[in-house]
Amino acid sequence: MSRYPRYTKPYEPEVDEAEALDERPSKSSRKRAAHAAQALGERLIALKESDLVRLPIPETLLDAVRDARRIKSRGGLSRQKQYIGKLMRDLDTAAIEDALENLR
């Protein structure tokens, strides 16, 4: 007598589960968005202070950009850029990009 059953029914997710999986963004699209946010943060770091103040960004992001300008360590600056990218994930980056284009 075997311990294992002879036949097991394969798992079929319910329709709601399958639809939920299809609606969320893929890992690669989330990574592309994170890299884009970090690249936009690097553009913010390169701006002059007078231009930076005119942009529609929250105070926490403004402080993080100012801190990044003071950091001289390569590893520390890299971590600060990642933190800036993390802060920007929750923001409307299209408005910031539009404001950057208007500055030019």
N, C-alpha and C positions, 0 to 999 in steps of 0.2 A: 504494500500500500504506500503510495507516494504522499509526501507532505504537501505538495503543490497541487492546486486545482488544475484540472485538465483544460479548462477554458476560462479566460478572463475577458470581460468586455472591455474594449479599448475606451480610454477617456475621451469624451467629446465635450468640450466646453459649451456652456450655454451661450445663446446668441448674445446676451448682454456682455458677457466676458470677452467674447471675440471682438465685438464692436468697440469695447473700451480699449483693447490692445491696439486696434487699428487707428484710433483717434489720437493717441499720444505720439509725440514726435520720436523719431528714431534716435539712437545714440549718436550717430554721426551728424545728424542735423543739430542736436543739442551741442555737440562739440564745435561745429561751425559757428553757431551763435555765440558760444563762449569766447572763441578766438576773435570773432568780429568785435565783441564788446571790449576785449582786452586791447585790440588794435585801436579802437576809438579812444580808449583811456590813454594810450601812448600819445595819440594826437593831442589830447587835453594837456598832458604833461609838457608837451613842447610849446604850448601857447604862452603868450605874454600874460602877465597877471591882469592887465587892464582888459584884455579880451576874455579871459577866463571868467571874470566877475560878471560879464554881460550875458553869459550863457544861462539857460534855464536848468540849472543843476542844483540838487539839494546840498545843504551845508556839510553833511557827512562826506559826500563825494568831493566837495571842494577842499575840505581838510585833508582827505586822503591824497589828492593830487598835489597839494602843497607839501605834504610829508614826503612824497615820492621825489620831489625836486631836491630835498635836502639829503636824501640817502645817497651815499657814495659807494657802498658795498654792492657788488654785482648781485650776489645772492639775495641780499635784502631788497634791492630794487626790483628784482624779479618777483619776489613774494608780494611786494607792494603793488606791482602791476596786476598780479593775479587777484589781489584783494579789490582793486579798482574795478576789474572785470566782473567780480562777484557782485559788487554794489550796483553795477550798471545792468545786470540781468533783470532787476526788478523795475528798471526805468523804461520810459519810452525813448529809445535811442534815436528814432526817426526825428524827433523834435530837436535833439542835440545836434544831429548831423545837419539838419536844415539851418540851424543857427550858425554852425561852423561855415556852411557855404555862404551865408549872408555876410560873414565877417570878411570873406575874401574879396 
